[in-house]
């Protein structure tokens, strides 16, 4: 494993960490209008891709 020979400066460390950003949660709507996360079964109506998957 590589080990740095010199200490990384504060500006280099902070510029590298500036890319660590929290992403907002991606949301979509099911065909019946409920807000859900994409590629998941709707917890309200139990449908996925216009098919009934679970009984709610």
C-alpha positions as CSV (number, residue, x, y, z in Angstrom):
1,X,0.0,0.0,0.0
2,X,1.3,3.4,-0.9
3,X,2.2,5.8,1.9
4,X,2.7,9.5,1.3
5,X,6.2,10.8,1.8
6,X,5.1,14.3,2.7
7,X,2.2,15.7,4.6
8,X,-0.6,16.9,2.3
9,X,-1.2,20.7,2.6
10,X,-4.4,22.1,4.1
11,X,-5.5,23.6,0.7
12,X,-4.9,20.4,-1.2
13,X,-6.9,18.5,1.5
14,X,-9.7,20.9,1.4
15,X,-9.9,21.1,-2.4
16,X,-10.0,17.3,-2.5
17,X,-12.8,17.2,0.1
18,X,-14.8,19.9,-1.7
19,X,-16.1,17.1,-3.9
20,X,-17.8,15.3,-1.0
21,X,-21.3,16.6,-1.5
22,X,-24.6,15.1,-0.3
23,X,-26.9,14.4,-3.2
24,X,-30.7,15.0,-2.9
25,X,-32.8,11.9,-3.0
26,X,-34.1,11.2,-6.5
27,X,-37.9,10.9,-6.7
28,X,-40.3,9.9,-9.3
29,X,-44.1,9.3,-9.5
30,X,-45.9,6.1,-9.9
31,X,-48.7,5.9,-12.5
32,X,-51.3,6.6,-9.8
33,X,-49.5,9.8,-8.7
34,X,-47.7,8.7,-5.6
35,X,-44.1,10.0,-5.0
36,X,-41.7,7.1,-4.8
37,X,-38.0,6.4,-5.3
38,X,-37.2,5.1,-8.9
39,X,-37.1,1.4,-9.7
40,X,-39.0,0.4,-6.5
41,X,-42.4,-0.9,-5.7
42,X,-44.8,1.9,-4.6
43,X,-45.5,1.3,-0.9
44,X,-48.9,3.0,-1.2
45,X,-50.5,1.1,-4.0
46,X,-48.1,-1.9,-4.4
47,X,-47.5,-1.4,-8.1
48,X,-44.3,-1.5,-10.2
49,X,-44.2,-0.8,-14.0
50,X,-48.1,-0.8,-14.2
51,X,-48.3,-4.3,-12.6
52,X,-49.6,-5.2,-9.2
53,X,-46.7,-6.7,-7.3
54,X,-47.8,-6.7,-3.6
55,X,-51.2,-6.6,-2.0
56,X,-51.6,-3.4,0.1
